[in-house]
Amino acid sequence: MRLLQGDVGSGKTVVAAAAMAQAVASGYQAALMAPTEILAEQHYQNFKQWFEPLNIPVAWLTGKLSVKTKRETLDSIVSGHSRVIIGTHALVQEAVEYQQLGFCGDRRTTPFRSASTLSPG
């Protein structure tokens, strides 16, 4: 584990994006959790611009999504279709299961759940 610190505008998000790209290139999913919905949405818009031209699907998961949109997003995450996931604390709720999570960017250690490590049944 590593801690990356820096002033606003110093490039922490770009470093996280590079690490996430490496995880995705290795066959994993990557998640980035922001402390607020506003920051999560800003990150989501940036990451979509960076990753979607490379055919890397980006999902956005926050508490304010409609029930239908949240279900669709959760299905996309657990199936492994969404390779990059940006969100808030909603990323670590019990209902969220990742296909194979290889990178998580967060200000603290969090209990991400992976479908590949869950026991059957």
N, C-alpha and C positions, 0 to 999 in steps of 0.2 A: 504494500500500500504506500502511496505517496500523497503528500499534501502540496498543492500548488497554490501559492499566494501571490498576490499582485494588486497593484492599484487598478482602479477602473480604467479600462481602455488599454491595459497592458498585454492583452492577448490570451487570457486564461480560456476563453470560450473557443478560440481557434485551436489551442493545445488540446482541449477536450474533444473537439471535432476530429482532430488527427488521430487521437487514441481510439475514438469510436470507429473511425474508418478502418483502422487496423483490425479491430475486433470483428467488424463486419466482413472484412476481406478474409478473415480466418474462419468464417462460418458461424459467428456468434451474433447475438443481438446486443445492442448497447442502449443503456438508459441514462438520461440526465435529469436529475430532479432539481427544480428551482424552488426557492423559498416562498415565492408568491405567484399567483396566477398571471399577473401582468408580466413578470419576468419570464415565466414559462412560455407564455404566448410569443414574446419577443424572440426567445430562443427557437421556438417551433418554426416561426417564419424564416429565420436565418438558416436553420438546419434543412428546411425544405428546399430553399434556394441552392444550398450546397450539395445535398445528397440526391434529390430527385432527378436532376439531369444525368446522374450516374446510375439511374434505375434502382436506387435504394429507397424503398418505401419508408416514410417517416410518419409516426403516429403521435397524436397529442392526447394526453390523458389528464384531466383535472376533474375536480368534484362538480363543476358547473355544467358538464355535458348532459344532454338529455339522456333518458334511460335507453332509448333506441341507439343513439350514437355511442354511448358508453359500451353497450353490449357488442356492437359491431367492432369497436376498437379493441375490446378485450378478446374477442374471437380472432382478430387479426394478430394480436400479440401472442396468444397461446399457440396459434397455428404456425407461428414463425414467419408469416408474411411480412409483418412490420419488423424491419431490421433495426431501426433507430426509433426510440421512444423518448419523447420529451414530456415532462409533466411536473406536477406538484407532489405532495404527500400521497396522492391517489396512486402513485406508482408502487407503493408498498402495502396497499390494502390486501387483505386476505383473498379477495376475489381475483387478484391479478396473478397470473401464472405465466412465466416466460418459457419459451421453448428451450433456449440455451443462451443464458445471459453471460456475456464475456466481459462487459465493462459497465460499471455504474458510477456515474459522477454525482456526488452529493457532498454536502457539508459535514456529514456524519455517517457513521456506519449504519446500514439499514438492512433489515431482513428480507431481501428480495427472494421470491419463491420461483423455482424453476420446475416446469412440468417434467423435465428429464430426470429430476431427482426425487419426484414425489412417488410414494409407494402406491401401487395399484389399489383401486377400490376406494 
